[in-house]
């Protein structure tokens, strides 16, 4: 196995550096160019390309990368592209995937900034954007249910996303505090609580005390 690869999961593929860099740039450039609705709308497309088609990263690790990307400062789309590239080819891979993800947005926003007032008053352009909005909601909703399965959301822990959504939506809690509380709660659970649970309540195949 190439020493530049840092992932050794059996279900992943490790292309040669030359093949990966160009393929990764094209993949994330396509994702950045044809994804509407921001970084969260990219999740299902990135998952389909990176996990299903390319098999660069296993699904369980992809869920973890999303959690880290959401927790880090900065644009989600750039964060997740950096993590995917680094996972496969370290720093060079991260630079290539990040460039591919942000370059289309940069070029499109630059063109819009130059000609914004000239085309936003055109009725068919405004109607097009009104039609795009519902599709964006669906693009964000679909990966939500997909990732819920990967994150092993069950009747025992489904209250966590429900309480989180209510806290943000109705109570106006800052999402930053929610992320910090969730991370702290997960740490305390894994460090002090899980080891004392009866064996049937632990995940199958999980060693004691972890």
C-alpha positions in Angstrom: 0.0 0.0 0.0 1.2 3.5 -0.8 2.7 5.1 2.2 1.0 8.4 1.3 -2.3 6.9 2.1 -3.4 7.4 5.7 -6.7 5.3 5.4 -6.3 1.6 5.7 -10.0 0.6 5.8 -10.6 -2.5 3.7 -13.5 -1.1 1.8 -11.7 1.9 0.4 -9.7 2.3 -2.8 -6.3 4.0 -3.0 -5.6 5.4 -6.5 -2.1 6.5 -7.5 -1.2 10.1 -6.7 -1.3 11.2 -10.3 -4.7 9.7 -11.0 -6.2 10.8 -7.7 -5.2 14.5 -7.9 -6.8 15.1 -11.3 -9.8 12.9 -10.5 -10.3 14.6 -7.2 -10.1 18.1 -8.7 -12.7 17.2 -11.4 -15.0 15.5 -8.9 -15.0 18.5 -6.4 -15.1 21.0 -9.2 -18.3 19.3 -10.6 -19.7 19.2 -7.1 -19.0 22.9 -6.5 -20.3 23.9 -9.9 -23.6 22.1 -9.8 -24.6 22.1 -6.1 -27.2 24.8 -5.2 -28.0 25.7 -1.6 -24.6 25.8 0.1 -22.4 23.3 1.7 -25.2 21.2 3.3 -26.8 20.6 0.0 -23.4 19.1 -1.1 -23.5 16.3 1.4 -25.6 13.8 -0.6 -23.6 14.5 -3.8 -20.2 14.3 -2.0 -21.3 11.1 -0.3 -22.4 9.6 -3.6 -19.1 10.5 -5.3 -16.6 9.9 -2.5 -18.2 6.9 -0.7 -20.3 5.1 -3.2 -18.6 5.6 -6.6 -14.9 6.3 -5.8 -14.8 4.4 -2.5 -12.1 6.7 -1.2 -13.7 6.8 2.3 -16.0 4.4 4.1 -19.4 5.6 5.1 -18.9 5.5 8.9 -15.7 7.7 8.5 -17.6 10.1 6.2 -20.2 10.7 8.9 -17.3 11.5 11.3 -15.8 13.9 8.8 -19.1 15.7 8.5 -19.3 16.1 12.2 -15.7 17.5 12.4 -16.3 19.8 9.4 -19.5 21.2 11.1 -17.6 21.8 14.3 -14.6 23.7 12.7 -14.7 27.4 11.8 -15.1 28.3 8.2 -17.2 27.3 5.2 -18.6 23.8 5.5 -18.0 22.9 1.8 -14.3 23.9 2.0 -13.9 22.0 5.4 -15.3 18.8 4.1 -13.3 18.9 0.9 -10.1 19.5 2.9 -10.9 16.5 5.2 -11.6 14.2 2.3 -8.5 15.1 0.4 -6.3 14.9 3.5 -7.8 11.5 4.4 -6.7 10.1 1.1 -3.5 12.0 0.1 -2.6 14.2 3.1 -1.8 17.9 2.4 -1.5 17.8 -1.4 -4.8 16.0 -1.6 -6.4 18.5 0.7 -5.2 21.4 -1.5 -6.5 19.8 -4.7 -10.0 18.9 -3.3 -10.4 22.3 -1.6 -9.4 24.2 -4.8 -11.8 22.1 -6.8 -14.7 22.8 -4.4 -14.3 26.5 -4.0 -13.1 27.5 -7.5 -16.6 27.3 -9.2 -18.2 29.3 -6.4 -15.5 32.0 -6.7 -15.9 32.3 -10.4 -19.7 32.3 -10.3 -19.9 34.8 -7.5 -17.3 37.0 -9.3 -19.5 37.0 -12.4 -22.6 37.7 -10.4 -20.9 40.6 -8.5 -19.9 42.1 -11.9 -23.3 41.8 -13.5 -25.8 41.4 -10.6 -27.9 44.5 -11.2 -28.2 43.8 -14.8 -29.8 40.4 -14.6 -31.6 40.2 -11.3 -34.3 42.6 -12.6 -35.1 40.2 -15.4 -38.5 38.4 -14.6 -37.5 35.0 -15.8 -34.2 35.1 -13.7 -36.1 35.9 -10.6 -38.7 33.2 -11.3 -35.9 30.7 -11.8 -34.4 31.4 -8.4 -37.9 31.1 -6.8 -38.2 27.6 -8.4 -34.8 26.6 -7.1 -35.6 27.3 -3.5 -37.8 24.2 -2.9 -35.3 22.0 -4.6 -32.6 23.2 -2.3 -34.7 22.2 0.7 -35.0 18.6 -0.7 -31.2 18.5 -1.3 -30.7 19.3 2.3 -33.4 17.0 3.6 -32.3 13.8 1.7 -28.8 13.5 3.3 -30.3 14.2 6.7 -32.2 10.9 6.6 -29.4 9.1 5.0 -26.8 10.2 7.6 -29.3 9.5 10.4 -29.0 5.8 9.4 -25.2 6.0 9.2 -25.1 7.7 12.6 -27.2 4.8 14.0 -30.0 7.1 15.2 -32.5 4.8 17.0 -35.4 5.1 19.5 -32.8 5.3 22.3 -31.0 8.4 21.0 -33.5 10.0 18.6 -34.3 12.6 21.3 -30.9 14.2 20.8 -31.6 15.6 17.2 -35.2 16.4 18.2 -34.1 18.4 21.3 -31.3 20.1 19.3 -33.7 21.2 16.6 -36.2 22.5 19.1 -33.5 24.4 21.0 -32.3 26.1 17.9 -35.6 26.7 16.2 -37.9 27.7 19.1 -35.6 28.8 21.8 -33.0 30.5 19.7 -30.0 28.7 21.1 -26.8 29.5 19.3 -25.7 26.4 17.3 -22.2 26.9 18.5 -23.3 26.1 22.1 -25.2 23.0 20.8 -22.1 21.7 19.1 -20.0 22.3 22.2 -22.6 20.6 24.5 -22.9 17.6 22.1 -19.2 17.1 22.0 -18.8 17.4 25.7 -21.8 15.1 26.3 -20.3 12.5 23.9 -17.0 12.7 25.7 -18.5 12.3 29.1 -20.7 9.4 27.9 -17.8 7.5 26.4 -15.4 8.2 29.2 -17.5 7.7 32.3 -21.0 6.2 31.5 -20.7 3.6 28.7 -18.4 1.3 30.6 -21.0 0.9 33.3 -23.8 0.0 31.0 -25.0 -3.7 30.8 -23.3 -5.6 28.0 -26.5 -5.9 25.8 -26.8 -2.1 25.7 -23.3 -1.7 24.1 -22.8 -1.9 20.4 -22.0 -5.3 19.2 -18.3 -5.9 18.8 -17.3 -3.0 21.0 -14.7 -3.8 23.6 -15.5 -3.3 27.3 -14.7 0.0 28.8 -14.6 2.0 25.6 
